[in-house]
Amino acid sequence: MLALVSIAVLATGCSDDVEGSYDADTRASFLEACTEDDADPALRGVCECTYETMVDEVPFERFVEIEAELAAEGELAPELAPEVVAILDDCIDEVSREQG
């Protein structure tokens, strides 16, 4: 799952707009990359939760930094973005409780 979120962060393509903010395009790109056209509602739920929580908790400038780290490394190592790992874990737990 971390790989999907890594791809989603990279696919948002927001690094050209460091002064920007989260917007509808960022959300759409993130969710499209995260779900990879998978119709699984649980996956979609985790991706939506992850994005919404990042908007609430991760400043856009940090989101851009994470994207740059991902682009440089080719993958998102947990130590590079512990906040993303924590958000993802919480969202997986939340969606699992809702599904179960």
N, C-alpha and C positions, 0 to 999 in steps of 0.2 A: 504494500500500500504506500509506503514511503516513496517508492519509485514513481508511482502515479502522481503523487503530489509534487515530486521533484519535476517531473515532466510538465505538470500544470504550471508551476511557477515559471519555468523556463519559457513555456509557450506563450505566456502572457505578453512577452515582448515589450515590457514597460520601461526598460532601461534607458530609452531615449528621452524619457520624460521624468527626470529625477525630481523636478519641482511639482509633478502632477499629484494625482490622488487616485484612490480606488474609484472606478466608475463602471458603468454598465458593460463597456467593452472589456475591461479587465476581468470582470466577473464571468462574462460569457466565454472568454478565452480560457480562463482557469477551469471552469466546469467542463468545457468541451475536451480539454486535454486530460483532465482528471478522470472523467468517465470513459474516455475513448470509445464513445458510442455504445457503451455497455448499458443495457436496459435494466440491470439489476438495481432495484430501488434502494437496497442497502448501500451499495457503492455510491449511488447518486446522493443519498442522504449524508454519507461521510464527507463527500466532496463539498456539498453545500454547507455543512456544518463547519468544515475546515476553513472555507473561504470566509464565511460570515464571522467566524471567531477571529481570523487574521485581521479582517477589517476593524473589528472592535479592539483588538489587543496589540497589533503589530503596526507601528507607524509605516506609512507608505514608503518612506525613505529606507527603512529596514527591509521592506519587501523587495525593493530594488537592489539592495545589497545582497540579499539572499539569492536573487536571480543572477547577479554577477558571480557570486561564489559557485552557483550551480553551473553556469556557463564555463567557468574556468576549470572546474573539477570534473564535469561530465555527469556528476551525480551529487546528491545532497547527503553528505556525511552527517550523521546525527550530531557530532560535535560542532559542526559549522552552524547549525541552526537549531539549537535545543528547543527554542520556543515553538518551532514548527512540529517537532517530534511530540512535544507535550500537548499541543493543540490536537494533533492527529490522534494521539492515544485517547484523549478525552472524547473526541468525536466518535471514535470507534466504539468506546464504551457506551456513549449516549445512544447511538443508533442501535447497538446490540440490545440495550434495555428496551428500547421502543419496539424492536422486532420480536423480542423474546417473551 
